[in-house]
Amino acid sequence: MTAPALALDAKPPRHRKKTYTFWWCFLGICAEALLFLLSTLSDACELPPPFEAMEPKHEPKPYYEVGETIEYKCKKGYIFLYPFIMVATCEPNHTWVPISDHGCAKIECTSLADPKFGKIHLLDGKISWGSRAQFTCMD
């Protein structure tokens, strides 16, 4: 009895490829947990929320140390109302001393008089900065 001849292009037996999915997932979970812990244990505040009527006077930083402040100014079309505070301070609990948009009020415009042979229509229903009006002529 003779053994069959091996083919010249014979390949070694296939071994299952090892996947490292578990370890990559584990590493990702550990990295996320570390970032969460660092953010909660750090003595820093993130940027405060944006305001409709105010903006920071200077370019904001990515984070602020406890005790640091951000000065605000009224946006274009708004006017400062005294005695409101326009400074936010980073507190030890990583929050900002509450400030609000109430320190700035939208600039009110004088009322428009109807033209001699026409009418004014307030498109936004008010006469303040940024509002629109439409003029129509009468026949």
Steps between C-alpha positions, in 0.01 A plus 500: 500500500627842405414836644348756267743763374472847651403777271768759437269786590391351831438759775553453870186440703299814572519640848231726628610864498521640847291810544574752763152652507454429869823674592427804284155534656647460847763765424231737366283455810801563725591816306143635526490429874835674550383809310181511707692473827752766399225741400314454829813514717663798330470847648373656180178627348404457138365793301177644637191472280456758222266794548266665253589857599858468633838376381842467667718814479808288421564177311372216725737229623417125484477483882535730801658440840294547817479873576562615142247736346354575159395858423205548267381785281168562330477381140434741215144629519485471882567755774638443852256539789657622823547341772510148351823303538677408177765270654476123553730322750603132496387347831669212692214266399592556130199719424476868419354766727167552327469800276226564248411691187302748709805731512449588134181623336420520131527857370155643433461726198275802469170430330479550127248745362288392204612662175268765354356264237577163652492266794758324720464132590717369786602154382621390845227680695745723689738791455836388635851431371485252212124529449366543147243735350334499159383818329206490259367779283132589471345551158 
